[in-house]
Amino acid sequence: MTVNLPLPQKDQLKPIKGFQMGIAQAGIKKANRKDLLVMTLAPGSQVAGVFTLNRFCAAPVQVCREHLGLEGAKGEIRALVVNTGNANAGTGERGMQDALATCAALAKELKLNPEQILPFSTGVILEPLPIEKLITALPQAVVNLDEDQWLDAAEAIMTTDTQPKAASMTVATPAGLVTMTGICKGAGMIHPNMATLLGFIATDAGFAPGLLKKLTGEVADLSFNAITIDGDTSTNDAFIIMATNQSAVHIQSDDDSSYALVREALMDLARQLAHMIVRDGEGATKFITINVHGGKTDEECRLVAEAVAHSPLVKTAFFASDPNLGRILAAIGYAGITDLDVNQVQMWLGDVWVAKNGGRHPDYQEADGKRVMQAQEITVKIDLGRGSAQQTMWTCDLSHEYVSINADYRS
């Protein structure tokens, strides 16, 4: 079950000039399913990434970081490879060798250096990657390379997702049109610090050296790092932006007349994808926006939003449509603002002002709170009354189905 999440349509996903995808069935965990994706980039493309902060990060994450650090010395990044069904995490030295072998095998197929390949894995942790199956299927994925395979690519990276997640945008700039398309996967183990996901966006714009890396971090912080489903940060999170430099738009600095437009479009697309993850959260029945404003800093607003968004008590109350709003106030209080004056705090549930100056609003009626809680999409607005900063996070409720999905995950 998803929360107001339509299926992506193939004809709405725009090809990106200079970018191709190929899919194969490797049988990594299950037979007869798309579980291997190869993506290739034209010469002159740029790639930037943000990765999990989990100290137990997977072997492919370590290899990606190393290869991005070598870019220029060993050649530009020209291809990415993603397998589902196995995370290649918690696999020690063998896992590192398997990730490197994946890069070497694809490099041989594409006549590139292994350091020009970025590997990604998602699935079960602590199990060896069936590397022979993966390498055997790579030639078929390469044979299938084509620009117009975004929907198949989105399906190929799914794990517990109930449907593929993909979207496209086009933005007009003074220098010309820019097209961007993205896919992502994720439904559980979702928490900031790169949420728990794989996300890939390709655009035909070009960027000056270093600018795409800065932009990717900013986009991640306000999209994929602003969602939480269950408070668990995975070992394999990665968000990648790829720029093929095939359009007329070549952005040289953040003062460029096209930069703000492209940045906002990338931000919008990344948020759309991040919201899809929450709407497809494991067992989710409600999509919840937590908007915190009136803080002294963005960071303290983020602390409050996070505390509310991944509180199990808050999330189960939303599942039950129970306006037990003391749970939200409690989360605000333990979020970590040591000098918070609770007498300045205001809170709204949808259009209902429920807490005034730190206490129950005198006009609040529980029937009004119940009405809002029964909706599929709910906004909680919190005013800390101490400044002008603000932050927004998105989350879902926590249901019986979440427990069932994760109890049965490895079976």
C-alpha positions in Angstrom: 0.0 0.0 0.0 1.2 3.5 -0.8 0.0 6.9 0.2 -1.3 8.8 -2.8 1.6 7.6 -5.0 0.8 7.1 -8.7 2.8 4.7 -10.8 5.4 6.5 -13.0 4.6 6.3 -16.7 7.3 5.5 -19.2 6.4 8.2 -21.6 6.7 10.8 -18.9 10.3 9.9 -18.1 12.6 12.0 -20.4 15.8 10.5 -21.9 19.0 12.4 -21.1 21.4 12.9 -24.0 24.7 11.2 -23.3 23.2 8.8 -20.7 22.2 5.2 -21.2 20.9 2.3 -19.1 20.9 -1.4 -19.5 19.1 -4.0 -17.4 19.7 -7.8 -16.9 18.4 -10.6 -14.8 21.3 -12.0 -12.7 19.4 -14.1 -10.3 21.3 -12.6 -7.4 18.6 -13.4 -4.8 15.6 -14.5 -6.9 15.3 -15.8 -10.4 13.4 -14.0 -13.2 13.6 -10.5 -11.9 15.4 -7.4 -13.0 18.2 -7.1 -10.5 21.2 -5.7 -12.4 21.5 -2.1 -13.8 24.3 -0.6 -15.8 24.4 3.1 -16.5 26.9 4.8 -18.9 27.9 8.4 -19.4 29.3 10.2 -22.4 32.9 11.5 -22.3 33.1 14.9 -20.6 30.4 14.0 -18.1 30.6 14.9 -14.4 29.5 12.8 -11.4 29.1 13.8 -7.7 27.8 11.7 -4.8 26.8 11.8 -1.1 27.1 8.6 0.8 26.0 7.0 4.1 27.6 8.2 7.3 27.2 4.7 8.9 30.6 3.5 10.0 29.7 0.0 8.9 29.4 1.2 5.3 29.3 -1.4 2.6 32.2 -2.3 0.3 30.7 -0.6 -2.8 30.3 2.7 -0.8 34.0 2.5 0.0 35.0 1.8 -3.6 32.7 4.7 -4.8 34.4 7.1 -2.5 37.8 6.0 -3.6 37.0 6.1 -7.3 35.5 9.6 -7.1 38.6 10.7 -5.2 40.7 9.4 -8.1 38.7 11.1 -10.8 41.0 13.0 -13.0 44.0 11.0 -12.0 42.6 7.7 -13.4 40.0 9.2 -15.8 36.5 10.6 -15.5 33.7 8.4 -14.1 32.0 6.8 -17.2 29.7 4.1 -15.8 27.8 2.9 -12.8 26.6 -0.6 -11.9 23.8 -1.4 -9.4 22.8 -4.8 -8.1 19.8 -5.6 -5.9 19.2 -8.6 -3.7 22.5 -8.4 -1.8 24.0 -5.3 -0.1 27.7 -6.6 0.0 27.9 -5.1 3.5 29.5 -6.7 6.5 31.4 -8.9 4.1 35.0 -7.9 5.0 37.9 -8.2 2.6 35.9 -10.5 0.3 33.3 -7.9 -0.1 35.9 -5.3 -1.1 37.4 -7.7 -3.6 33.9 -8.5 -5.0 33.2 -4.8 -5.5 36.5 -4.2 -7.2 35.9 -7.3 -9.4 32.5 -5.9 -10.4 34.3 -2.7 -11.6 37.0 -4.6 -13.4 34.5 -6.8 -15.2 32.3 -3.9 -16.4 35.4 -1.9 -17.3 36.5 -4.8 -19.6 33.1 -4.8 -21.3 33.1 -1.0 -21.8 36.9 -0.7 -22.6 37.4 1.6 -19.6 39.6 1.7 -16.5 38.1 0.0 -13.4 38.5 3.3 -11.6 36.0 4.9 -14.0 33.3 2.6 -12.6 31.1 3.3 -9.5 29.5 0.1 -8.0 26.3 0.1 -5.9 24.6 -2.7 -4.0 21.3 -3.0 -2.0 19.6 -5.9 -0.3 20.5 -8.3 2.6 23.4 -7.4 4.8 26.1 -9.9 6.1 25.8 -12.3 3.1 28.5 -12.7 0.4 27.7 -11.2 -3.0 27.2 -13.9 -5.6 29.8 -12.3 -7.8 29.8 -15.0 -10.5 26.1 -14.4 -11.2 26.7 -10.7 -11.4 29.7 -10.8 -13.7 28.0 -13.4 -15.9 25.0 -11.1 -16.4 27.0 -7.9 -17.1 27.4 -8.5 -20.9 23.6 -8.7 -21.3 23.1 -5.4 -19.4 25.6 -3.8 -21.7 23.9 -5.2 -24.8 20.7 -3.7 -23.6 22.0 -0.1 -23.1 19.6 2.5 -24.3 18.6 6.1 -23.4 14.9 5.3 -22.9 14.9 2.8 -20.1 14.2 4.8 -17.0 11.2 2.8 -15.8 13.0 -0.5 -16.2 16.0 1.0 -14.3 13.7 2.1 -11.5 12.3 -1.4 -11.3 15.8 -3.0 -11.3 16.9 -1.3 -8.1 13.8 -2.1 -6.0 14.0 -4.2 -2.8 11.0 -3.9 -0.4 9.6 -1.1 -2.5 6.1 -1.8 -3.7 6.5 0.2 -6.9 9.2 1.9 -9.0 10.1 5.5 -8.2 11.0 7.9 -11.0 10.3 11.5 -12.2 11.5 14.0 -14.8 11.7 17.8 -15.1 12.6 20.4 -17.8 13.7 23.9 -16.8 14.1 26.9 -19.1 17.2 29.0 -18.4 18.7 32.0 -20.2 21.2 29.7 -21.9 18.6 27.1 -23.0 16.6 24.1 -21.8 17.9 21.7 -19.2 16.4 18.2 -18.8 16.7 16.0 -15.7 15.4 12.6 -14.8 15.9 10.6 -11.6 15.1 7.3 -10.0 15.4 6.0 -6.4 14.7 3.1 -4.2 13.9 2.8 -0.5 11.0 1.9 1.7 12.6 0.9 5.0 15.8 1.6 7.0 15.2 5.2 6.1 16.7 7.9 8.3 18.7 11.1 7.7 22.5 11.0 7.1 21.7 9.9 3.6 18.4 8.3 4.5 18.5 4.7 3.5 18.3 4.6 -0.2 19.8 4.7 -3.6 19.1 7.7 -5.7 20.3 8.7 -9.1 19.6 11.9 -11.1 21.0 12.6 -14.6 20.9 15.9 -16.3 22.2 17.2 -19.6 23.6 20.4 -18.1 27.3 21.0 -17.5 29.0 22.4 -14.5 32.4 23.9 -13.6 34.8 21.6 -11.6 33.7 21.4 -8.0 30.3 23.0 -8.5 28.4 19.8 -9.0 29.8 18.3 -5.8 28.7 21.4 -3.8 25.3 21.3 -5.4 24.8 17.6 -4.7 25.4 18.1 -1.0 23.0 20.9 -0.8 20.3 19.0 -2.7 20.7 15.9 -0.5 20.4 17.9 2.7 17.0 19.4 1.8 15.5 16.2 0.2 16.9 12.8 1.0 18.4 13.9 4.3 15.0 15.4 5.3 13.0 12.1 5.3 12.7 9.4 7.9 10.6 6.2 8.1 12.0 4.2 11.0 15.1 5.9 12.3 17.6 3.4 10.9 20.5 4.6 8.8 21.6 1.9 6.3 25.1 0.8 5.3 24.6 1.4 1.6 23.0 4.8 1.1 24.1 6.8 -1.9 22.7 9.8 -3.8 24.4 10.6 -7.2 23.9 13.5 -9.6 25.3 13.0 -13.1 25.8 15.8 -15.6 26.4 14.8 -19.2 27.3 18.3 -20.4 25.2 17.7 -23.6 22.9 20.7 -23.5 23.7 24.3 -24.3 23.7 25.1 -20.6 27.2 25.1 -19.0 27.2 26.6 -15.5 30.5 28.1 -14.5 29.7 29.4 -11.0 26.9 29.9 -8.5 26.6 33.5 -9.8 25.7 32.2 -13.3 22.3 33.4 -14.4 21.2 29.7 -15.0 22.5 28.4 -11.7 19.6 29.3 -9.4 17.1 27.9 -11.8 18.9 24.6 -12.3 19.5 24.3 -8.6 15.8 24.8 -7.7 14.8 22.3 -10.4 17.2 19.7 -9.1 16.0 20.4 -5.5 12.4 20.0 -6.6 13.1 16.7 -8.5 15.0 15.3 -5.5 12.2 16.2 -3.1 9.7 14.5 -5.4 11.8 11.4 -5.3 12.3 11.6 -1.6 8.6 12.0 -1.0 8.0 8.9 -3.1 10.1 6.9 -0.6 8.1 8.1 2.3 4.8 7.5 0.5 6.0 3.9 -0.1 7.3 3.5 3.4 7.0 0.0 4.7 3.4 -0.4 6.0 2.7 3.4 5.6 -0.8 4.6 5.6 -0.2 8.3 6.1 2.3 10.9 4.7 3.2 13.5 7.3 5.0 16.8 7.0 6.7 18.3 10.0 7.4 22.0 9.6 9.4 23.7 12.4 9.9 27.4 12.2 10.8 30.2 14.7 14.1 28.7 15.6 17.4 30.5 16.2 19.2 28.3 13.7 18.3 25.8 11.0 20.1 23.1 13.0 17.8 23.4 16.1 14.8 23.4 13.8 16.1 20.2 12.3 16.6 18.6 15.7 13.0 19.3 16.6 11.7 18.1 13.3 13.7 14.9 13.5 12.6 14.2 17.1 9.0 14.4 16.1 9.3 12.7 12.8 10.9 9.5 14.0 9.3 9.1 17.4 7.7 5.7 17.5 5.0 7.0 19.9 4.1 9.9 17.6 4.1 7.6 14.5 1.9 5.0 16.1 -0.5 7.7 17.2 -0.8 8.9 13.6 -1.5 5.3 12.5 -4.3 5.0 15.0 -5.7 8.5 14.1 -5.3 9.3 17.8 -4.7 13.0 18.6 -2.5 12.2 21.5 -0.6 15.4 21.0 1.3 15.3 24.2 3.6 12.9 22.4 4.6 15.6 20.0 5.2 18.1 22.8 7.4 15.6 24.6 9.5 15.0 21.4 9.9 18.8 21.0 11.1 18.9 24.7 13.7 16.2 24.3 15.0 17.3 20.9 18.1 18.9 22.4 17.5 22.6 22.7 18.6 23.1 26.2 17.4 26.7 26.6 14.0 26.2 24.9 11.3 28.3 26.5 8.3 26.1 26.2 6.0 28.9 27.0 6.8 30.4 23.6 6.0 27.2 21.7 2.9 27.1 19.4 1.7 24.0 17.5 -0.9 23.3 14.7 -2.2 20.0 13.5 -3.4 20.7 10.0 -5.5 23.9 10.2 -6.2 23.4 14.0 -4.2 25.5 16.5 -3.8 22.9 19.3 -1.0 24.2 21.6 -0.7 27.9 22.5 2.2 29.3 24.6 3.3 25.8 25.6 -0.1 24.5 26.7 -3.4 23.3 25.2 -5.1 26.1 23.2 -8.3 27.1 25.1 -10.4 26.7 22.0 -9.0 23.3 20.9 -11.5 20.5 20.7 -10.3 16.9 20.4 -12.9 16.2 17.7 -11.0 18.8 15.5 -7.7 16.9 16.1 -9.4 13.6 15.3 -10.7 15.0 12.1 -7.2 16.0 10.9 -5.6 12.8 12.1 -8.0 10.7 9.9 -6.6 12.3 6.7 -4.0 10.5 4.6 -1.8 13.6 4.4 -1.2 15.6 7.6 1.0 18.6 8.3 2.3 19.4 11.8 3.5 23.0 12.2 5.6 24.0 15.2 6.6 27.6 16.1 9.5 27.7 18.6 9.1 31.4 19.1 12.8 32.2 19.3 14.0 33.3 15.8 13.4 33.1 12.0 15.0 29.8 11.0 13.0 26.9 9.7 13.3 23.3 8.5 10.9 20.7 7.1 11.0 16.9 7.3 8.7 14.3 5.9 7.8 11.0 7.5 5.0 8.3 7.7 3.1 6.5 10.3 4.3 3.2 11.9 1.8 0.4 11.4 1.4 -3.4 12.1 2.4 -4.0 8.5 5.9 -2.5 9.1 6.6 -5.1 11.7 5.3 -7.9 9.4 7.4 -6.8 6.5 10.6 -6.6 8.5 10.0 -9.8 10.4 9.7 -11.7 7.0 12.4 -9.7 5.1 15.0 -12.5 4.8 12.6 -15.3 4.2 
